[in-house]
Amino acid sequence: METAADSREYRVLFFCPASSARLERLEAPVRRLLSRIQAPPAELTPIQESGALSEAGWQVYLVRSLTERSAAQAMAAYVSEATCALAAEVDAEVLGLYVDVSGDSARICRCGPEDGPETFAGRRQAALNRTAEWLEVAPILLSAIFQLDVPDADYEPDADDRYVEEKLREARVLMERYRQGK
């Protein structure tokens, strides 16, 4: 028997361009995915307190569980699939973010209507920083959405963090070369 998961501990958000994001267009792909994976019932809800994100051109939608069982937790492995389905639906780049608030982990995906998914998984703060970088906003805006403490200003990445960041930069350069070669 499946155990109930507190739906507040897991979050799935989608960041869509405000110019093309319409709730009624976004709900259908999310509903189809939730049904296919037999997830608990949920709805897509616009987050209104994302003023600075709106100013940057983004509309934020939260997958809100309608029961104590978490639809967001069920969607964790499907963030890329959902993000790409939404990108195809709105014909624009969409960013999907899954956060396990208590487990300090997160997974993000950026997908355009013509592009394959670009993903990142890791600790929550690293993923929020990457999300902020992709959205071209300050990381504190994302911490505010999740009501998380802002990390210490004195935080220094360790050797593993620097290595991973360097490899990701190299991969982005190679991916850009590949895309330009098409």
Secondary structure, 3 states (H helix, E strand, C coil): CCCCCCCCCEEEEEEEECCCCCHHHHHHHHHHHHHHCCCCCEEEEECCCCHHHHHCCEEEEEEEECCCCCHHHHHHHHHHHHHHHHHHHHCCCEEEEEEECCCCEEEEEEECCCCCCEEEEEEHHHHHHHHHHHHCCCHHHHHHHHCCCCCCCCCCCCHHHHHHHHHHHHHHHHHHHHHHHC
